[in-house]
């Protein structure tokens, strides 16, 4: 027991910089997502700019260059509205400026949705790496570092790459009381290799639902309840929900899975 604690502490010390980098990337993207969503909310309220442009054009006779604001009749809701002006611009230019703001905000909505989707994927990715690091051996952590180098997040070091070149990811394998093989990928490189290289298309794949976790592959497809429960428990144990009282687990045949084009390591989808 104490030897295991000591081993975990040494691994933690040896990989602390890597974990810190992953946590910083996760936090950076979380902060970015909040800003993007706030900007999107502003952009989706861009009709306010269009309304102000309309009202200024309808009230040109009330304005002259040098004014910093004007109060106009808001014919949209029969109230008065005070609109800020640029004193350097003439009345028509002030109205046009609000139309330009409206058009800019409107055009940015599609881009913002794309950026939000990409940032959410980055958050999910680094969340999966944090989960993997929480139960990684020293060599598991080395593979995570190799993955980050391959994905361009970290600068590659030639010596490390030379040593590990062509080395297969070392996933873990267990055997049930009935001698059924159960394999577990403990990082994304192991997950990809296990699912798409090692497993047979009629083996059974397990993964926790809607959270980061290991790919678990059971040899065979005619599984009894004991084996299904055991594989599900292993999948839950090697996941972000390992300390939860109840963790839903999905399972399917390997042949129903595929790797999306351009997807990061460890990501799969059901093949429709």
TAJO-V38252 format. One record per backbone hydrogen bond with DSSP energy under -1.0 kcal/mol. NH is the residue of the N-H (numbers start at 1). CO is the residue of the C=O. Records with the same first field share a line. If there is no record, write none. Layout:
NH: CO + CO
//
This chain:
5: 1
6: 2
7: 3
8: 4
9: 5
10: 6
11: 7
12: 8
13: 9
14: 10
15: 11
19: 15
20: 16
21: 17
22: 18
23: 19
24: 20
25: 21
26: 22
27: 23
28: 24
29: 25
30: 26
31: 27
32: 28
33: 29
34: 30
35: 31
36: 32
37: 33
38: 34
39: 35
40: 36
41: 37
42: 38
43: 39
44: 40
46: 43
48: 45
49: 46
50: 46
51: 47
52: 48
53: 49
54: 50
55: 51
56: 52
57: 53
58: 54
62: 59
63: 60
67: 64
70: 83
72: 81
74: 79
75: 73
78: 74
79: 74
81: 72
83: 70
85: 68
89: 86
94: 90
95: 91
96: 92
97: 93
98: 94
99: 95
100: 96
101: 97
102: 98
103: 99
104: 100
105: 101
106: 102
107: 103
108: 104
112: 108
113: 109
114: 110
115: 111
116: 112
117: 113
118: 114
119: 115
120: 116
121: 117
122: 118
123: 119
124: 120
125: 121
126: 122
127: 123
128: 124
129: 125
130: 126
131: 127
132: 128
133: 129
134: 130
135: 132
141: 137
142: 138
143: 139
144: 140
145: 141
146: 142
147: 143
148: 144
149: 145
150: 146
151: 147
152: 149
153: 148
154: 148
161: 157
162: 158
163: 159
164: 160
167: 164
171: 169
172: 184
174: 182
176: 180
179: 176
182: 174
183: 217
184: 172
185: 215
191: 187
192: 188
193: 189
194: 190
195: 191
196: 192
197: 193
198: 193
199: 194
203: 200
204: 218
205: 252
206: 216
207: 250
209: 248
214: 238
216: 206
217: 183
218: 204
219: 181
223: 221
228: 224
229: 225
230: 226
231: 227
232: 228
233: 229
234: 230
235: 231
236: 232
237: 233
238: 234
240: 212
242: 239
244: 241
250: 207
252: 205
254: 203
255: 201
256: 253
257: 254
258: 269
263: 260
267: 264
269: 258
271: 256
//
